[in-house]
Amino acid sequence: MDQLTLPHIPVLLDAVLDLLRVRDLPAGYFVDGTLGAGGHAAAMLSAAPLSRLLGLDRDPAALELARARLAPFGSRATIVHASYEEIGRLIPEWLKDQFAAEKHITTEHIPAVNDFTGVDGILLDLGISSMQVDDATRGFAFMQDGPLDMRFDPTSGDITAADIVNTWETDELADILYRYGEERNSRIIARAIAAARPISTTRQLADIVAKAQRGPRQKIHPATRTFQALRIAVNDELGAVERVLPIAIDHLRPGGRLAVISFHSLEDRIVKQTFKLEATDCICPPDLPTCTCDHHARVELVTRKPVEATDAEIRLNPRSRSAKLRVIERLDYSNVHDGV
Ligand SMILES: C[S@@+](CC[C@H](N)C(=O)[O-])C[C@H]1O[C@@H](n2cnc3c(N)ncnc32)[C@H](O)[C@@H]1O
């Protein structure tokens, strides 16, 4: 399939391949925790001809696309319906299966095969795909009419956006609009939502929010921030990123890299702060005369500033405008006392 005919164009693709050193690791072991349509994953498997990839997504519809896209790579791609939060269990299981199945690959292809405890690269391309936005039945889009769902995994029993708008206290609703949507009119909008209950469709909600907005006209659609906030809350997106980063580092081999692409400042802040903390030895307050924290850096920063899309990429794929890519590299385990 040609990249341009696919519904979702992978962002910052060259930078991801370069910074995960995919071409230098022809038999590398890679994990794509957010497979989507499989664009990044297909490029990784093509660039490293003996590589293996474990791909995960919470969305069964995305996995169907990814399965078709990655079919030409046969058993080199393992696709699992799971949250990336499950990599702590899934990566060791997958590596064990790979080694059991790959006796024919000579050890020169497998770095440090005897004490191999981690993978060469992990990619997390956070957020939502174009297919999810474009499918009105998923409830992510304020420009189309559909049920207020917004779950990445609609087969889960998790709460939906409709549950939140129809049952949460006005204050709780206002809080998430403010925190996750950075919506200045959060209280006014939350009150308007509560007054209009029950609300069942995206168009109904978008109209209520548009009418409630105060202040000067904004460049973005008046419901953009509300929809972003609800999506983040429904999928606990910030919690998931916070939880997965240390686990991802646990499962990198020394020299292995973690690349994270985020699309809004709340996510990027978590990535930036976690990477900084994980790249720092002592984290004692600066006025303490000796170190008491026993904190050891587990990684070094590969990108000091986030990599962003060029104007040319933004013209081709406007979604890339807000993308920020940060990458870290796992240090030798000897730097860390407990060996993880
Ligand atoms: C931006 S898209 C990825 C696009 C992909 N890189 C490509 O090239 O097609 C993000 C994907 O992450 C998935 N996702 C979001 N949170 C997830 C989680 N906690 N675990 C696994 N997948 C998740 C979404 O369902 C969506 O398909």
The ligand as a Gaussian input file, in Angstrom:
#p B3LYP/6-31G(d) Opt

LIG

0 1
 C       -1.457000       8.356000      16.486000
 S       -2.120000       6.775000      16.371000
 C       -0.757000       5.779000      15.886000
 C       -0.524000       5.780000      14.409000
 C        0.573000       4.842000      13.953000
 N        1.864000       5.222000      14.478000
 C        0.625000       4.748000      12.449000
 O        1.683000       4.998000      11.870000
 O       -0.393000       4.406000      11.845000
 C       -2.293000       6.359000      18.040000
 C       -2.865000       4.978000      18.296000
 O       -2.617000       4.680000      19.660000
 C       -3.687000       3.906000      20.148000
 N       -3.652000       4.002000      21.611000
 C       -3.985000       5.045000      22.403000
 N       -3.777000       4.729000      23.693000
 C       -3.289000       3.465000      23.713000
 C       -2.849000       2.581000      24.740000
 N       -2.907000       2.925000      26.031000
 N       -2.372000       1.378000      24.384000
 C       -2.301000       0.997000      23.080000
 N       -2.718000       1.792000      22.061000
 C       -3.187000       3.004000      22.383000
 C       -4.892000       4.516000      19.495000
 O       -5.961000       3.578000      19.475000
 C       -4.358000       4.852000      18.095000
 O       -4.644000       3.806000      17.189000

